[in-house]
């Protein structure tokens, strides 16, 4: 759990502003995740293999465009993992105002 403590010297809805910013970031990450998942699905469809098979069995010479395509597919997987981790952290935030 992540506990975010917000302290403000004035009653200015600081917690609402922070929550809104985090909600906006979650939405931005969800859009990025959707785009990344579409890219991964396109690669899976093109080669007729799952990402798990790609990771386990494929090398750059197995792909039509070689290194660039391998790096692109592997890169999308890393991006997806980072986005998922960030989303989990942001969604787990508990707000505490003082």
For each residue, the residues with C-beta under 8 A, 3 or more apart:
1: 92 94
2: 89 92 93 94
3: 93 94 96
4: 18 93 94 95 96
5: 96 97 98
6: 14 15 18 95 96 97 98
7: 97 98
8: 11 12 14 15 97
9:
10:
11: 8
12: 8
13: 16 17
14: 6 8 17 18 97
15: 6 8 18 19 95 97
16: 13 19 20
17: 13 14 20 21
18: 4 6 14 15 21 22 95
19: 15 16 22 23 95
20: 16 17 23 24
21: 17 18 24 25
22: 18 19 25 26 90 93
23: 19 20 26 27
24: 20 21 27 28
25: 21 22 28 29 90
26: 22 23 29 30 87 90 91
27: 23 24 30 31
28: 24 25 31 32
29: 25 26 32 33 83 86 87 90
30: 26 27 33 34 87
31: 27 28 34 35
32: 28 29 35 36 79 83
33: 29 30 36 37 80 83 84 87
34: 30 31 37 38
35: 31 32 38 39
36: 32 33 39 40 76 79 80 83
37: 33 34 40 41 80
38: 34 35 41 42
39: 35 36 42 43 72 76
40: 36 37 43 44 51 73 76 77 80
41: 37 38 44 45
42: 38 39 45 46
43: 39 40 46 47 51 54 69 72 73 76
44: 40 41 47 48 49 50 51 54
45: 41 42 48
46: 42 43 64
47: 43 44 54 58 63
48: 44 45
49: 44 53 54 57 58
50: 44 53 54
51: 40 43 44 54 55 73 77
52: 55 56
53: 49 50 56 57 58
54: 43 44 47 49 50 51 57 58 73
55: 51 52 58 74 77
56: 52 53
57: 49 53 54 62
58: 47 49 53 54 55 62 63 70
59: 62 70
60: 63 66 67 69 70 71
61: 66
62: 57 58 59
63: 47 58 60 66 69 70 73
64: 46 69
65: 68 69
66: 60 61 63 69 70
67: 60 70 71
68: 65 71 72
69: 43 60 63 64 65 66 72 73
70: 58 59 60 63 66 67 73 74
71: 60 67 68 74 75
72: 39 43 68 69 75 76
73: 40 43 51 54 63 69 70 76 77
74: 55 70 71 77 78
75: 71 72 78 79
76: 36 39 40 43 72 73 79 80
77: 40 51 55 73 74 80 81
78: 74 75 81 82
79: 32 36 75 76 82 83
80: 33 36 37 40 76 77 83 84
81: 77 78 84 85
82: 78 79 85 86
83: 29 32 33 36 79 80 86 87
84: 33 80 81 87 88
85: 81 82 88 89
86: 29 82 83 89 90
87: 26 29 30 33 83 84 90 91
88: 84 85 91 92
89: 2 85 86 92 93
90: 22 25 26 29 86 87 93
91: 26 87 88
92: 1 2 88 89
93: 2 3 4 22 89 90
94: 1 2 3 4
95: 4 6 15 18 19
96: 3 4 5 6
97: 5 6 7 8 14 15
98: 5 6 7
